[in-house]
Amino acid sequence: MKYLKTIIFEFIILITLTLITTILYYFDLTSSNANNIFKIISFVIIFVSTGIYIGKNSNKKGWFEGLKISGINILLFLIIALLFKYDFNIKQFIYYLISSFTVVLGSMIGINFRKKK
């Protein structure tokens, strides 16, 4: 159940930041290059905040909880990529590695912020 809550939390942040990025780009407030940079930064923010969220809600081994949630994320990304018939390439593989690293890093940070029981 905590993984479902984490995925929902991640989805809400994803929709919010994507909406902000889209609005800024639509009204020509950002250039194409700035928009690409903002998208990358927003995805890093999403993955780190997801890691912190799962780390705060885990009892021990924050890195392992982050690895689990990043595995779920990668599985969801692969399913979506297969549904829309995207080709898998090295760029996507690197993106998946970076997303896994940031979730694990965020969960290691988040476990230090959890409430002591």
N, C-alpha and C positions, 0 to 999 in steps of 0.2 A: 504494500500500500504506500510506503514511503517513496518508492521509486516512481509510482504513478503521480504522486503529489509533486515530486521533483520535476518530472517531465512536463506537467501542467504549468508549474512555476516557470520553467524554461520557455515554454511555448508563449506564455503571456509576455515575458520580456522580449522574446523574438518578434512578436507581432507589434509591440509598442515601438521598438527601435526601428523595425522595418517601415512602419508607418511614418515615423519622423524622418527617416532617410528619404523616403519616397516624396513626402511633401516638400522637403528642402530642394530636392532635385527637380520636382515638377514646376515649382515656381522660380526656377533658375537662380536660386540662392547659393547653390554650390555648382562647381564645374564637374565634369565627368571624372577627372582625376581625384578631386576632393571627395566625390561621392564614393568612388572605389575605396579610398582610404578609410572613409567613415564606415563603410560596410565591414571592412576587416576589423576595425577597432570595435565596432558594435558586436561582432561575433566573439571576439576575445572577451569582451565584457560579459556577454551572455554565458560563455562557458566558465569563466572564473566565478561569476555569481552563482551559477548552478553548483559548482564544486563547493563553494562556501556554504551554500544551503544544505547540501547533502552531508558535508563535514560536520556542521553544527548539529545535525540530527542523528549522527552515528555515535556509537559508544566508544569504539576503538578502531584503529587501523583506517584512518581517513583516506590514505592513498588507495587502499583496496576498494573502499566504497566509491571513490572517484573513478577507479578503473572499471567497476561494474557499470556505473551510469554512463561512462564514455563508451563502453561496449554497446549499451542500449542505443545511445545516440548514433553510433556508426551503423548499427543494424538498421535503424530507422532511415538514415541517409541512403544506405544501399538499397533499401526497399523502394524509396521514393525515386532514386535514380533508375532502378529497373522499370518502375511503372511508367516513367517518362522517357525511357529508352536512351538514357545518356550513356556514352561510352566511358568506361573506366580508364583513367590515365594516371600518369605519375603525379600530376598536379593535384588531383583529388586525393591520392594516397598521402601526399605531404599535408594536405588540408586535414585529413583524418588524424594524422599523427599529431599535428599541432593542436587540434581540438581535444584529443585525448590528454596531451600533456597539460593543457590549460585547465581541464576539469580536475585532473589529479592534483595539480598544484593548488587549485582553489579549495579542494577538499582537505588538503593538508593544512592550509591556512584556516579553514573553517573549523576543523576539529579543535583548534586552539581557542576558538571563541565560544565553544559550547558551554552550557551551564553545568557546573559540577553537581553530580548527584550524590 
